Amino acid sequence: MKGKKRTLVVDDSAYSRQTIKDMLSKEPDIEVVGVAVNGVDAIDKTLRYKPDIIVLDIEMPVMDGFAFLRWLMMERPTPVIIVSSITDNKTLFKALNMGAIDFVSKPTKRASTKLRKIEDELIMKIRNIDSKSLQKLKDTIYLSDEAGVDYRGIKQISPSVIAIGASTGGPQAIEYILRNIGKIPVSILISQHMPAGYTKTFAERLNSVAPLKVKEAEDNEIIRPYTTYICPGGHHMEVINRGGSFRIALIKPSKNDKYVPSVDRLMSSVAKHFKNRSIGVILTGMGVDGREGIMKIFSQGGYTIAESDETAVVFGMPKEAINAGTIKKVLPLQKIPEELLKVLQGS
Protein backbone atom coordinates (compact mmCIF):
# COMPACT_ATOMS: atom_id res chain seq x y z
CA MET A 1 0.00 0.00 0.00
CA LYS A 2 1.22 3.50 -0.79
CA GLY A 3 1.96 5.91 2.05
CA LYS A 4 -0.95 7.27 4.02
CA LYS A 5 -2.61 10.54 3.01
CA ARG A 6 -1.38 12.94 5.71
CA THR A 7 -4.39 15.13 6.47
CA LEU A 8 -4.89 18.35 8.43
CA VAL A 9 -8.41 19.19 9.69
CA VAL A 10 -9.21 22.91 10.08
CA ASP A 11 -12.49 23.87 11.74
CA ASP A 12 -13.42 26.28 14.54
CA SER A 13 -16.01 23.83 15.93
CA ALA A 14 -14.50 21.39 18.43
CA TYR A 15 -17.26 18.91 17.65
CA SER A 16 -16.61 19.08 13.90
CA ARG A 17 -12.85 18.76 14.35
CA GLN A 18 -13.15 15.68 16.51
CA THR A 19 -15.90 14.06 14.42
CA ILE A 20 -14.02 14.53 11.14
CA LYS A 21 -10.81 13.32 12.78
CA ASP A 22 -12.59 10.19 14.04
CA MET A 23 -14.06 9.51 10.58
CA LEU A 24 -10.72 9.74 8.84
CA SER A 25 -8.57 8.06 11.48
CA LYS A 26 -10.44 4.78 11.02
CA GLU A 27 -9.16 4.50 7.46
CA PRO A 28 -5.90 2.58 6.98
CA ASP A 29 -4.74 4.86 4.16
CA ILE A 30 -5.45 8.22 5.87
CA GLU A 31 -3.53 9.73 8.78
CA VAL A 32 -4.79 12.85 10.56
CA VAL A 33 -1.55 14.61 11.41
CA GLY A 34 -3.20 17.52 13.18
CA VAL A 35 -6.23 19.73 13.77
CA ALA A 36 -6.46 23.52 13.73
CA VAL A 37 -9.05 25.93 15.14
CA ASN A 38 -8.64 28.82 12.66
CA GLY A 39 -6.49 30.07 9.82
CA VAL A 40 -3.64 31.29 12.01
CA ASP A 41 -3.45 27.93 13.74
CA ALA A 42 -3.70 26.22 10.36
CA ILE A 43 -0.66 28.11 9.04
CA ASP A 44 1.37 26.92 12.03
CA LYS A 45 0.17 23.30 11.67
CA THR A 46 0.73 23.33 7.90
CA LEU A 47 4.34 24.43 8.30
CA ARG A 48 4.90 22.00 11.16
CA TYR A 49 3.25 18.85 9.76
CA LYS A 50 3.45 19.41 5.98
CA PRO A 51 0.12 17.65 5.23
CA ASP A 52 -0.70 16.06 1.86
CA ILE A 53 -4.25 17.37 1.98
CA ILE A 54 -6.22 19.86 4.08
CA VAL A 55 -9.89 19.65 5.07
CA LEU A 56 -10.93 23.28 5.55
CA ASP A 57 -13.91 25.15 6.96
CA ILE A 58 -14.54 28.65 5.54
CA GLU A 59 -16.28 30.54 8.34
CA MET A 60 -13.81 30.83 11.24
CA PRO A 61 -12.76 33.59 13.68
CA VAL A 62 -9.32 35.29 13.81
CA MET A 63 -8.43 34.19 10.25
CA ASP A 64 -11.09 32.71 7.99
CA GLY A 65 -10.72 30.02 5.36
CA PHE A 66 -10.26 32.51 2.51
CA ALA A 67 -7.31 34.24 4.15
CA PHE A 68 -5.70 30.91 4.93
CA LEU A 69 -6.37 29.59 1.42
CA ARG A 70 -4.77 32.70 -0.09
CA TRP A 71 -1.65 32.21 2.09
CA LEU A 72 -1.55 28.49 1.39
CA MET A 73 -1.64 28.77 -2.40
CA MET A 74 1.18 31.33 -2.33
CA GLU A 75 3.43 29.84 0.34
CA ARG A 76 2.85 26.09 0.48
CA PRO A 77 0.40 24.90 -2.22
CA THR A 78 -1.55 21.92 -0.87
CA PRO A 79 -4.76 20.24 -2.06
CA VAL A 80 -7.78 21.50 -0.12
CA ILE A 81 -11.28 20.09 0.31
CA ILE A 82 -13.77 22.60 1.69
CA VAL A 83 -16.07 21.12 4.34
CA SER A 84 -18.51 23.84 5.33
CA SER A 85 -22.14 24.73 5.94
CA ILE A 86 -21.85 28.03 4.07
CA THR A 87 -25.18 29.24 2.71
CA ASP A 88 -23.81 31.89 0.33
CA ASN A 89 -22.98 29.77 -2.71
CA LYS A 90 -20.90 32.54 -4.28
CA THR A 91 -18.55 32.06 -1.33
CA LEU A 92 -18.07 28.44 -2.30
CA PHE A 93 -17.23 29.19 -5.94
CA LYS A 94 -14.83 31.88 -4.80
CA ALA A 95 -12.97 29.20 -2.81
CA LEU A 96 -12.91 26.86 -5.81
CA ASN A 97 -11.49 29.62 -8.00
CA MET A 98 -8.84 30.35 -5.37
CA GLY A 99 -7.57 26.78 -5.64
CA ALA A 100 -9.74 24.52 -3.48
CA ILE A 101 -10.11 21.23 -5.33
CA ASP A 102 -13.52 20.10 -4.09
CA PHE A 103 -16.10 20.62 -1.39
CA VAL A 104 -18.40 18.66 0.88
CA SER A 105 -21.48 20.37 2.28
CA LYS A 106 -22.12 19.97 6.02
CA PRO A 107 -25.72 18.86 6.61
CA THR A 108 -26.17 21.43 9.38
CA LYS A 109 -24.38 24.38 11.00
CA ARG A 110 -25.01 23.02 14.48
CA ALA A 111 -23.01 20.38 16.30
CA SER A 112 -24.93 17.26 15.33
CA THR A 113 -24.43 13.58 14.64
CA LYS A 114 -25.76 14.39 11.14
CA LEU A 115 -22.18 15.40 10.31
CA ARG A 116 -21.35 11.70 10.02
CA LYS A 117 -23.49 11.56 6.88
CA ILE A 118 -20.60 13.09 4.93
CA GLU A 119 -18.14 10.34 5.96
CA ASP A 120 -18.20 8.21 2.79
CA GLU A 121 -18.15 11.21 0.45
CA LEU A 122 -15.26 12.90 2.24
CA ILE A 123 -13.14 9.75 2.39
CA MET A 124 -13.75 9.02 -1.29
CA LYS A 125 -12.70 12.54 -2.27
CA ILE A 126 -9.55 12.43 -0.17
CA ARG A 127 -8.56 9.12 -1.72
CA ASN A 128 -9.04 10.37 -5.28
CA ILE A 129 -6.85 13.46 -4.93
CA ASP A 130 -3.17 12.89 -5.68
CA SER A 131 0.01 14.96 -5.65
CA LYS A 132 -0.62 16.23 -9.20
CA SER A 133 -4.26 17.27 -8.70
CA LEU A 134 -3.57 20.75 -7.34
CA GLN A 135 -1.18 21.78 -10.12
CA LYS A 136 -3.65 20.57 -12.75
CA LEU A 137 -6.43 22.59 -11.10
CA LYS A 138 -4.25 25.71 -10.91
CA ASP A 139 -3.40 25.29 -14.60
CA THR A 140 -7.13 25.06 -15.39
CA ILE A 141 -7.88 28.25 -13.44
CA TYR A 142 -5.00 29.98 -15.25
CA LEU A 143 -6.36 28.80 -18.61
CA SER A 144 -9.76 30.31 -17.82
CA ASP A 145 -8.12 33.71 -17.45
CA GLU A 146 -6.41 33.48 -20.83
CA ALA A 147 -7.83 34.83 -24.09
CA GLY A 148 -9.98 32.31 -25.92
CA VAL A 149 -9.62 30.90 -29.41
CA ASP A 150 -10.83 33.26 -32.13
CA TYR A 151 -13.86 31.59 -33.75
CA ARG A 152 -14.92 34.44 -36.04
CA GLY A 153 -15.89 33.38 -39.52
CA ILE A 154 -17.44 30.09 -38.44
CA LYS A 155 -19.08 28.20 -41.26
CA GLN A 156 -22.52 26.59 -41.00
CA ILE A 157 -22.80 24.25 -38.03
CA SER A 158 -24.85 21.06 -38.10
CA PRO A 159 -27.68 20.98 -35.54
CA SER A 160 -26.17 19.18 -32.57
CA VAL A 161 -26.32 18.64 -28.85
CA ILE A 162 -23.22 18.47 -26.68
CA ALA A 163 -23.52 16.49 -23.44
CA ILE A 164 -20.81 17.14 -20.83
CA GLY A 165 -20.19 15.18 -17.64
CA ALA A 166 -17.81 16.06 -14.81
CA SER A 167 -17.14 15.72 -11.10
CA THR A 168 -14.11 16.86 -9.05
CA GLY A 169 -12.39 19.74 -10.83
CA GLY A 170 -15.36 20.05 -13.17
CA PRO A 171 -16.58 23.58 -12.38
CA GLN A 172 -13.29 25.11 -13.49
CA ALA A 173 -12.98 22.84 -16.56
CA ILE A 174 -16.56 23.55 -17.64
CA GLU A 175 -15.98 27.28 -17.26
CA TYR A 176 -12.94 27.05 -19.53
CA ILE A 177 -14.85 25.21 -22.26
CA LEU A 178 -17.85 27.54 -22.15
CA ARG A 179 -15.65 30.64 -22.22
CA ASN A 180 -13.94 29.33 -25.34
CA ILE A 181 -16.65 27.54 -27.33
CA GLY A 182 -17.96 30.72 -28.90
CA LYS A 183 -21.54 31.83 -29.52
CA ILE A 184 -22.64 28.89 -31.63
CA PRO A 185 -26.11 27.53 -32.51
CA VAL A 186 -25.95 24.35 -30.43
CA SER A 187 -27.47 23.21 -27.15
CA ILE A 188 -25.13 22.09 -24.37
CA LEU A 189 -26.39 19.89 -21.55
CA ILE A 190 -24.22 19.49 -18.45
CA SER A 191 -24.31 17.05 -15.55
CA GLN A 192 -21.82 18.19 -12.92
CA HIS A 193 -21.78 16.19 -9.69
CA MET A 194 -23.02 18.83 -7.27
CA PRO A 195 -25.55 18.79 -4.41
CA ALA A 196 -28.85 20.63 -4.44
CA GLY A 197 -28.66 24.36 -3.83
CA TYR A 198 -25.40 25.10 -5.63
CA THR A 199 -26.11 24.71 -9.34
CA LYS A 200 -28.20 27.87 -9.72
CA THR A 201 -25.27 30.00 -8.56
CA PHE A 202 -22.94 27.93 -10.73
CA ALA A 203 -25.11 28.59 -13.78
CA GLU A 204 -25.33 32.31 -12.99
CA ARG A 205 -21.56 32.54 -12.70
CA LEU A 206 -21.07 30.78 -16.04
CA ASN A 207 -23.69 32.97 -17.69
CA SER A 208 -21.70 36.04 -16.66
CA VAL A 209 -18.49 34.85 -18.36
CA ALA A 210 -19.60 32.68 -21.32
CA PRO A 211 -20.76 33.89 -24.76
CA LEU A 212 -23.64 31.38 -24.76
CA LYS A 213 -26.62 31.76 -22.47
CA VAL A 214 -26.20 29.51 -19.41
CA LYS A 215 -29.06 28.60 -17.09
CA GLU A 216 -30.12 26.03 -14.55
CA ALA A 217 -32.38 23.59 -16.38
CA GLU A 218 -36.13 23.52 -15.70
CA ASP A 219 -38.44 20.56 -16.04
CA ASN A 220 -40.27 20.33 -19.38
CA GLU A 221 -38.53 23.32 -20.97
CA ILE A 222 -37.75 23.15 -24.68
CA ILE A 223 -34.08 22.65 -25.53
CA ARG A 224 -32.96 25.62 -27.60
CA PRO A 225 -29.79 26.51 -29.54
CA TYR A 226 -27.28 29.05 -28.20
CA THR A 227 -28.13 27.80 -24.70
CA THR A 228 -26.35 25.75 -22.06
CA TYR A 229 -28.38 23.88 -19.45
CA ILE A 230 -26.94 22.91 -16.06
CA CYS A 231 -28.69 20.00 -14.37
CA PRO A 232 -30.01 21.14 -10.97
CA GLY A 233 -28.20 19.51 -8.06
CA GLY A 234 -30.17 16.73 -6.43
CA HIS A 235 -31.81 15.73 -9.75
CA HIS A 236 -31.09 13.74 -12.88
CA MET A 237 -31.56 15.40 -16.28
CA GLU A 238 -32.71 13.59 -19.41
CA VAL A 239 -33.86 14.57 -22.90
CA ILE A 240 -37.40 13.60 -23.90
CA ASN A 241 -39.49 14.13 -27.03
CA ARG A 242 -42.87 15.59 -26.15
CA GLY A 243 -45.24 16.79 -28.83
CA GLY A 244 -42.46 16.84 -31.41
CA SER A 245 -40.22 19.06 -29.28
CA PHE A 246 -37.08 17.99 -27.49
CA ARG A 247 -37.46 18.92 -23.85
CA ILE A 248 -35.72 18.51 -20.52
CA ALA A 249 -37.04 16.08 -17.96
CA LEU A 250 -35.83 16.46 -14.38
CA ILE A 251 -36.05 13.29 -12.32
CA LYS A 252 -35.65 12.86 -8.58
CA PRO A 253 -32.99 10.28 -7.71
CA SER A 254 -33.59 7.16 -5.69
CA LYS A 255 -31.75 6.50 -2.44
CA ASN A 256 -29.59 3.92 -4.20
CA ASP A 257 -28.30 6.26 -6.91
CA LYS A 258 -24.55 6.63 -6.44
CA TYR A 259 -24.02 9.60 -8.76
CA VAL A 260 -26.33 12.62 -8.73
CA PRO A 261 -26.75 14.15 -11.25
CA SER A 262 -26.11 11.09 -13.40
CA VAL A 263 -23.90 11.62 -16.46
CA ASP A 264 -24.91 8.17 -17.73
CA ARG A 265 -28.61 9.05 -17.75
CA LEU A 266 -28.03 12.37 -19.51
CA MET A 267 -25.79 10.91 -22.21
CA SER A 268 -27.98 7.85 -22.77
CA SER A 269 -31.00 10.08 -23.43
CA VAL A 270 -28.99 12.36 -25.74
CA ALA A 271 -27.82 9.31 -27.70
CA LYS A 272 -31.40 8.03 -27.99
CA HIS A 273 -32.82 11.23 -29.43
CA PHE A 274 -29.92 12.84 -31.30
CA LYS A 275 -28.03 9.74 -32.42
CA ASN A 276 -25.10 10.70 -34.70
CA ARG A 277 -25.76 14.41 -34.12
CA SER A 278 -24.72 14.03 -30.48
CA ILE A 279 -21.36 14.80 -28.92
CA GLY A 280 -20.29 13.43 -25.54
CA VAL A 281 -17.50 14.92 -23.42
CA ILE A 282 -16.17 13.33 -20.22
CA LEU A 283 -14.14 15.71 -18.09
CA THR A 284 -12.26 15.36 -14.82
CA GLY A 285 -13.93 13.40 -12.03
CA MET A 286 -13.88 10.32 -9.84
CA GLY A 287 -15.77 7.10 -10.38
CA VAL A 288 -17.30 5.43 -13.43
CA ASP A 289 -20.24 7.75 -14.16
CA GLY A 290 -20.46 8.55 -17.86
CA ARG A 291 -18.84 5.35 -19.09
CA GLU A 292 -22.11 3.67 -20.07
CA GLY A 293 -23.73 6.83 -21.38
CA ILE A 294 -20.88 7.88 -23.65
CA MET A 295 -20.74 4.29 -24.91
CA LYS A 296 -24.30 4.77 -26.20
CA ILE A 297 -23.37 8.04 -27.92
CA PHE A 298 -20.45 6.22 -29.57
CA SER A 299 -22.64 3.30 -30.65
CA GLN A 300 -25.11 5.71 -32.31
CA GLY A 301 -22.33 7.28 -34.36
CA GLY A 302 -21.93 10.35 -32.18
CA TYR A 303 -18.56 11.95 -31.44
CA THR A 304 -16.86 11.26 -28.12
CA ILE A 305 -14.11 13.14 -26.28
CA ALA A 306 -12.37 12.50 -22.95
CA GLU A 307 -10.07 14.85 -21.06
CA SER A 308 -6.54 13.49 -20.87
CA ASP A 309 -4.55 12.70 -17.73
CA GLU A 310 -2.38 15.68 -18.62
CA THR A 311 -5.03 18.13 -17.35
CA ALA A 312 -7.76 16.12 -15.56
CA VAL A 313 -7.63 16.99 -11.85
CA VAL A 314 -8.93 13.48 -11.16
CA PHE A 315 -8.50 11.03 -14.04
CA GLY A 316 -11.12 8.53 -12.85
CA MET A 317 -14.13 9.23 -15.09
CA PRO A 318 -12.14 9.92 -18.28
CA LYS A 319 -9.94 6.88 -17.71
CA GLU A 320 -12.96 4.58 -17.33
CA ALA A 321 -14.48 5.89 -20.57
CA ILE A 322 -11.19 5.58 -22.43
CA ASN A 323 -10.63 2.01 -21.20
CA ALA A 324 -14.10 1.08 -22.47
CA GLY A 325 -12.84 1.79 -25.99
CA THR A 326 -15.55 4.27 -26.94
CA ILE A 327 -13.60 7.55 -27.01
CA LYS A 328 -12.61 8.98 -30.39
CA LYS A 329 -10.34 11.74 -29.07
CA VAL A 330 -8.40 12.06 -25.81
CA LEU A 331 -7.31 15.67 -25.36
CA PRO A 332 -5.97 18.08 -22.76
CA LEU A 333 -8.56 20.62 -21.65
CA GLN A 334 -7.15 23.50 -23.68
CA LYS A 335 -7.68 21.61 -26.95
CA ILE A 336 -11.27 20.49 -26.33
CA PRO A 337 -13.09 23.70 -27.45
CA GLU A 338 -11.20 23.75 -30.74
CA GLU A 339 -11.96 20.06 -31.32
CA LEU A 340 -15.66 20.63 -30.66
CA LEU A 341 -15.75 23.39 -33.25
CA LYS A 342 -14.02 21.19 -35.81
CA VAL A 343 -16.54 18.41 -35.26
CA LEU A 344 -19.52 20.76 -35.42
CA GLN A 345 -18.29 22.21 -38.71
CA GLY A 346 -17.62 18.78 -40.15
CA SER A 347 -13.95 19.50 -40.69
N, C-alpha and C positions, 0 to 999 in steps of 0.2 A: 504493500500500500504506500502511496506517496505520502509526503509529510503532511501533518495536520494543517488545516486552515487556521492560522493564528488570528483570532478575532477580538476586536475591542468593542464593547457595548457602551454607547453614550446616551444617557437619558437622565433628566432631572428627577424623575419619579423613582424612588427606592424600590417600589413594588415592581415597576416595569424592568428596572435593571436586574433585579434578582430573578424575576420570572424568565426573562429572555436568556439570562445566563444559565439557568437550570435547563431550559429547552435545549440549548446548544451543547452544553457540557455532557449531555447523555450520548452525543454522537461520537463514534470512534475517530472520525476524520476531522473533527472541529475542536479546537482548543480555545477557550476564552482566556486570553492573557491578561485582561484587565477590564475594569468598568470605570466610567467617568461621569461626573454629575453635571457638567456644563462644558462649554467650549474651551475655557481656560484649562480646566482639568484634562480635557481631551488632548490638548496640545502637549501637555506634560507627559501623558500616558503614551501618546503616539511616538514621541521622541524616545521614551524610555523602553517601550516594548516592541516597537517597529512591527505593528500588526500587518497581516496580509490583506485584511478586509475590516471595514468599520461599519457597525450598525449604528445609525445616527438619528436621534430625534431632532426636530427643527426648533420647536418652541421651548427655549430654556433660558433661565436667568443668567446674569453676569456676561456671558457670551453665547449668543444663539447659534443654531446650526449653520446659518448662512455665513456668519463671520468665521466660524471654524472651517467650513468647507472652502471658503476663499483662501484662508491661510494654507490649508492642506494641499490644495491643488498647485499652489505656488512653491511651497517649501518641501513637502514630502508627499507627492502624488500617490494616493492609495485608493483602491476601489471602495465605494461607499454605497450601502443600501439604506435608504431613508425608511425608518419605521416611525410613523407619526399619525396622530389623529387630526392633523390640520384640516380645517374646513374650507379655507380659501385655496381653491385648486390652482390659481395662478402662482401661489407660493410653491406648490409642488413642481410645476413645470419650470419655474425659476431655478430650483435646485437641480433638476435634470439637466438644464442648459449650463449650469455651473460645473457639471462633471459627475454628479451622482449617477450611478449606473442603473439603479432600479429602485422601486419603493414597495413597501407593504403597508397597507392601511390598518391602523389599530381599530378594532371594533368599537371602542369607546374611549373617551378621554379619562374616565374615572379608573381608579384601581379596581380591577375586576378579573375574575377567573376567565372571562371571555377572551382575554389577551392570548390564552393558550390556543385559540382557534387559528392563529397565524403560524403555529409551529411548523407544520408541513411545508407551507409556502416559503417561509423564511429559510428553512434548511435547504430546500431545493434550490433556491436562488443563490445561496452562499456556495453551494457545491458547483454550480454551473459557471461561476465567475472565476477566471484564471488570471495569471500574471499579465497577460496581454490585453485583457478586456478593457482596462482603463485607457490605454494608449489608443486603441481602436475607437473608443467612444470620443476621446478628445479630438482625434482626426476627423471624425464625423461632424462634430460641432464646428470645427474649423472650416470644413468643406461648406457647411451651410452659410457661412459668412462670406464665402467667395462669390465672385460674379458667375452667373450661370452661363450655360451654352447659348449661343445666339441662334435661335430657331426662326429668324425672319425668312420669309420666302418659302414657307412650307408648302409643299404640293398638296393635292387632294388627299385626305385621309379616309381610309375605309372605316365604316361604322364599326366600332369595337367597344368592348368593355374590358377594363383592366381590373383584375382582382389582386389585392395585395394582402399578405399575411405577415404578421410580425409579433414578437414578444419583447424580451429584454433588449434594450438598445433601440427598439423600434421607433419610438417617438422622434428621435433625432434623425434616424435614417429616412423615415417617411417625410419629414420636413424637407430634407435635402432633395428628395425626388420631386416633391410637389413644387418646390421653388424653381426647379430646373426643367420641368416637363413642358413648360410653355402653355399658352392659352389655346388648347386644341379641342376639337369637337368630339371628345370621347367622354364616357362616364367611368369614373374610378370608384371602386368599392373596396373599403378597407376594414379588415378585422385585426385590431390590435388588442392583444391580451391586456385588459384594463378593467378594474372593477367599476361598478355603477357609481355615477356621480362625478366622474373625471372626464369623460369623453366630450361633453358639451364644451368645456373649457379648452380641451385639446383641439376640437374642431374650430373654435373661435380664433385660437392662436394661429392655426394653419391658414385660416381664411384671411388673416391680416398680412400674411407674408407670401402667399402663393398667388399666381396669376389666375388660376381656376377658382371658381366658387367652391368653398369647402363648408359642409354642414354636418351636423349630427343627423343620421338617418331617422326618418319617421315611418311608422307602419303604414303600408298601403300607398305611399307616395310613388308617383311615376318617376322612373329613372330617366334623367335628362342629360344631354351632352353638356360639355363645358362645366360639369359638376362632379365634385368628389363627395362621397358619402362615407361617414365614419360610423361604424356600428356602435350603438349605445352600449356602454359597459353593463354587464349583467344580463345581456340578451345575445341571441344568435341572429344573424342576418342572412336571409336567402333572397334569391330572385324568383318571382313568380310571374306567370302570364295570366292577367285577369282582364277579360273583355278586350283582348287584342293588344293590351298595353303591358309592357314589362314594368313591374312594380317591386317595391321592397316589402318583404314580410319580416317582421320582428317576432322572434319566438323566445318564450321564457325557457331557460335551461332546466333540466332535471337535476336532482341532487347528485346524481352519479356522473354528470358531465365533468370531465377533467379540465377541459379548456373552454373558457368563456371570455369573449366570443370565440366561436369555432371557425378556424380558417378552413377546415375540411368542408363544413356545411356550406360556407359561402362559395368556395371554388367549385364544389360539386354542382350547385344550382346554376352557377355561371356557365359551366360546361354544358349542362343540360339544355339551356335556352339559347346560348350564343355559339355553341359548337366551335367551328374553326375561326370564328371572329372573336374568340376570347383569348386573353393573355393572362397568365398567372405569374405572380412574382412572390417568391419566398425570401423574406429578409431575416435578419438576425433574430434569434430566439431559442429558447430551450424546449426540448421535448420533440414530439413527432407530429404535432398538429400541422396540417397542410400537406403532408405526404400523400394521403389518399385523394384529397381534393385536386391537387395539381396533376396527379396521375390521370384523373378523369378529363382534365383540360387537354392534356397531352394526347390521350386516346381519341379525343374528338377532333384532333388536328389543330388545336390551339397552340400558341407559342408559350414556352415556359422558361423562366429565368430564376436563378438562385444566386443570392449574394455569396461571394467567395469568402474563404477563411481569412483572406488578406484584410478584410474590413469588418466582417461580422463580429460584433461584440461578443456574442455567444453563437457558436457555429452549429448548435444542435439541430434546429429546424432545417436550415439549408442542407446540412450534411445528410440528414435522413432522406430528403427529397432527391438529392444527387445520387445517393446510394441505391435508390429505387429505380434509377435508370430512365427517368422521365423528364430530365432537364435538358433543354436544348442549348442554353448558354449559362455558364458560370462566370460571374463578373464581379469585380470590386464595385462598391457603391457608386463611385464617381462616374462609372461608365454605363450605369443602368439607364439613366434618362435618355442618353443618346441612342442606346440600343432600342428602347421603346419607340422612339421616333422613327428609326429605320424600319422597324417592323410595321408600324402603322402606315408608313408611306409605301410599303411593299418593296423597299430597296434592299 
